[in-house]
Amino acid sequence: MNERRVRFTATARRHVDREQTWWLERRDYQGLFATEVESALKILAVLPGAGTPYVRANVPGLRRLYLDKLVAHLYYTCDDEEVVIRAFWGARREHGPNLR
């Protein structure tokens, strides 16, 4: 099975940093944030089709994976060699991230 490289855009990195800071300041089980994100990245490296297509953004091939315990989505694109994480966005928001 081909494991893809996973990388973050600068925007996605900012999103994760912001959400992790918020989580660490306001939640018990502080290690849960990192554990959930790392688990999702491992899944996407092996099974990038695990997420669902997200057509509301004008980004060809954009998909998202729901992280149940964090109530958030990882938005990403992929090809045969890598998965590019483009956003980390709270699922309770009334709109998705602004991606180009």
JOFENNOR-V854936 format. One record per residue. N is the residue number from 0. RES is the residue in one small letter. SS is DSSP state (A for helix, B for strand, O for the rest). PSI is psi in degrees with one decimal (none if undefined). OMEGA is omega in whole degrees, -180 to 180 (none if undefined). Layout:
n->N res->RES ss->SS psi->PSI omega->OMEGA
n->N res->RES ss->SS psi->PSI omega->OMEGA
This chain:
n->0 res->m ss->O psi->132.9 omega->-177
n->1 res->n ss->O psi->117.4 omega->177
n->2 res->e ss->O psi->125.1 omega->-178
n->3 res->r ss->O psi->151.9 omega->172
n->4 res->r ss->B psi->142.7 omega->178
n->5 res->v ss->B psi->129.4 omega->177
n->6 res->r ss->B psi->159.7 omega->-180
n->7 res->f ss->B psi->142.6 omega->168
n->8 res->t ss->O psi->165.6 omega->177
n->9 res->a ss->A psi->-38.7 omega->179
n->10 res->t ss->A psi->-47.7 omega->180
n->11 res->a ss->A psi->-39.3 omega->179
n->12 res->r ss->A psi->-42.4 omega->177
n->13 res->r ss->A psi->-43.2 omega->179
n->14 res->h ss->A psi->-48.5 omega->-179
n->15 res->v ss->A psi->-44.8 omega->179
n->16 res->d ss->A psi->-44.1 omega->180
n->17 res->r ss->A psi->-47.3 omega->-178
n->18 res->e ss->A psi->-36.3 omega->178
n->19 res->q ss->A psi->-41.8 omega->177
n->20 res->t ss->A psi->-46.2 omega->179
n->21 res->w ss->A psi->-46.7 omega->-178
n->22 res->w ss->A psi->-46.8 omega->-177
n->23 res->l ss->A psi->-29.1 omega->180
n->24 res->e ss->A psi->-22.1 omega->-169
n->25 res->r ss->A psi->-8.0 omega->-173
n->26 res->r ss->O psi->149.2 omega->166
n->27 res->d ss->O psi->176.1 omega->180
n->28 res->y ss->O psi->54.9 omega->-174
n->29 res->q ss->O psi->-29.6 omega->180
n->30 res->g ss->A psi->-13.5 omega->-179
n->31 res->l ss->A psi->-38.4 omega->-178
n->32 res->f ss->A psi->-54.8 omega->-178
n->33 res->a ss->A psi->-40.7 omega->-180
n->34 res->t ss->A psi->-44.9 omega->-179
n->35 res->e ss->A psi->-42.6 omega->179
n->36 res->v ss->A psi->-45.4 omega->180
n->37 res->e ss->A psi->-41.0 omega->178
n->38 res->s ss->A psi->-43.4 omega->179
n->39 res->a ss->A psi->-41.2 omega->-180
n->40 res->l ss->A psi->-37.5 omega->177
n->41 res->k ss->A psi->-41.2 omega->178
n->42 res->i ss->A psi->-48.1 omega->-177
n->43 res->l ss->A psi->-31.5 omega->179
n->44 res->a ss->A psi->-31.9 omega->-177
n->45 res->v ss->A psi->-36.4 omega->-176
n->46 res->l ss->O psi->70.2 omega->-176
n->47 res->p ss->A psi->-16.6 omega->176
n->48 res->g ss->A psi->2.6 omega->-179
n->49 res->a ss->A psi->-27.8 omega->179
n->50 res->g ss->O psi->178.3 omega->179
n->51 res->t ss->B psi->149.5 omega->177
n->52 res->p ss->B psi->144.1 omega->177
n->53 res->y ss->O psi->104.5 omega->-173
n->54 res->v ss->O psi->-1.3 omega->-178
n->55 res->r ss->O psi->-15.2 omega->177
n->56 res->a ss->O psi->154.0 omega->-179
n->57 res->n ss->O psi->55.1 omega->-180
n->58 res->v ss->O psi->110.8 omega->-180
n->59 res->p ss->O psi->132.9 omega->176
n->60 res->g ss->O psi->10.0 omega->-178
n->61 res->l ss->O psi->135.1 omega->178
n->62 res->r ss->B psi->167.7 omega->174
n->63 res->r ss->B psi->147.6 omega->179
n->64 res->l ss->B psi->126.9 omega->-178
n->65 res->y ss->B psi->130.5 omega->175
n->66 res->l ss->B psi->98.7 omega->-171
n->67 res->d ss->O psi->-48.9 omega->-175
n->68 res->k ss->O psi->-21.8 omega->179
n->69 res->l ss->O psi->-8.5 omega->-177
n->70 res->v ss->O psi->55.4 omega->-177
n->71 res->a ss->B psi->165.0 omega->176
n->72 res->h ss->B psi->144.3 omega->165
n->73 res->l ss->B psi->122.8 omega->177
n->74 res->y ss->B psi->134.5 omega->-174
n->75 res->y ss->B psi->162.2 omega->168
n->76 res->t ss->B psi->162.8 omega->-179
n->77 res->c ss->B psi->160.6 omega->170
n->78 res->d ss->O psi->-164.6 omega->-176
n->79 res->d ss->O psi->-17.2 omega->-175
n->80 res->e ss->O psi->-28.7 omega->-177
n->81 res->e ss->B psi->159.4 omega->173
n->82 res->v ss->B psi->128.8 omega->180
n->83 res->v ss->B psi->112.8 omega->177
n->84 res->i ss->B psi->121.5 omega->-174
n->85 res->r ss->B psi->-21.0 omega->179
n->86 res->a ss->B psi->153.7 omega->170
n->87 res->f ss->B psi->118.3 omega->-168
n->88 res->w ss->B psi->133.3 omega->178
n->89 res->g ss->B psi->132.4 omega->-177
n->90 res->a ss->O psi->-17.7 omega->-180
n->91 res->r ss->O psi->-10.6 omega->179
n->92 res->r ss->O psi->153.2 omega->-177
n->93 res->e ss->O psi->1.8 omega->179
n->94 res->h ss->O psi->162.3 omega->178
n->95 res->g ss->O psi->178.4 omega->180
n->96 res->p ss->O psi->157.2 omega->176
n->97 res->n ss->O psi->102.0 omega->-178
n->98 res->l ss->O psi->148.3 omega->176
n->99 res->r ss->O psi->none omega->none
